[in-house]
């Protein structure tokens, strides 16, 4: 009996190991930034922006697969390739740009988790618990696991949190989904009209949706995971299957969040400006059970994305310098501690976490064209890729993604400018 149990356990561990890189990407990608962008899109515009999510996921799959294939062929990670074959400054640019984006994300993630948790606590305790206590608790929890857990423990913990998050949002989808015809129409590309006299439009929301889905850091970290997994060209099918697994779940979970917001907030003609609105407004629309499940999903999404967020800078440095990823070194622990403290900024200064997250994700969209351009150059070099150099069809897709990324960068810059001018223009 023991042998059988061990065999089953070993088989489960082996199966889990096959999908751990994909689970890591899913946890990294589907955080409160993604949830906020999708909920904002669903609340303000219904399902009309579903096409932007679908296009983003297709781009993400292609880029994950392409970056992974580069590592399978050359054995080099993205940052190593940028440093060796383009210019060391390109690698440093990505370290700085991604760190800035992640710092904004850390602030927004913990701000939203704290605000949602505080609002949810009001359903159980009169007056609720202040957001700063939740922000302190979850920031300390993430740092504690980082301090004490090894890589395997970290990955297993992330897998459990991702499973909780996925289950929560999928259950909510069936409770709060909009009419199926609206979902189908959402796949038709269109930009919703801005009501007359309105200061805000969908441009920044679209840019933030693309920025949080087609995330440059995702592709760069992917090459590190592929190399650490020991995958070679013989594992090309495994790498592709893992990428499909991650991206399909990205789309399903993100679409479920958008649909839940569309079926409740948008149906009630209510926009989304504060994260706590999800708790305040969903309760009469969807009932306390749906609210609780949604809150658990958001908390799980925040914690799952906060792990890789705080680790981004030390991981990038290790990758660039080609040194062992030893996170017990004092310099890395100090880095992670300081980045973790950023999670207290939003509740301490009472900033708007939704606005912080939307701006942060739009900033990610601006980095994307450089990410596409770099892999376009590398994967077309005969001396690096040999017979695995890009086909003409792959180059057509890459060119389309590059144009798409330039378009969304324009949307991001335009949307941020609209936000700034709307706040500075006298009423």
Secondary structure, 3 states (H helix, E strand, C coil): CHHHHHHHHHHHHHHHHHHHHHHHHHHHHCCHHHHHHHHHHHHHHCCCCHHHHHHHHHHHHHHHHHHHHHHHHHCCCHHHHHHHHHCHHHHHHHHHHHHHHHHHHHHHHHHHHHHHHHHHHCCCCCCCCCHHHHHHHHHHHHHHHHHHCCHHHHHHHHHHHHHHHHHHHHHHHHHHCCCHHHHHHCCCCCCCCCCCCCCCCCHHHHHHHHHHHCCHHHHHHHHHHHHHCCCCHHHHHHHHHHHHHHHHHHHHHHHHHHHHHHHHHHCCCCCCCCCCHHHHHHHHHHCHHHHHHHHHHHHHHHHHHHHHHHHHHHHHHHHHHCCCCCCCCHHHHHHHHHHHHHHHHHHHHCCCHHHHHHHHHHHHHHHHHHHHHHHHHHCCCHHHHHHHCCCHHHHHHHHHHHHHHHHHHHHHHHHHHHHHHHHHCCC
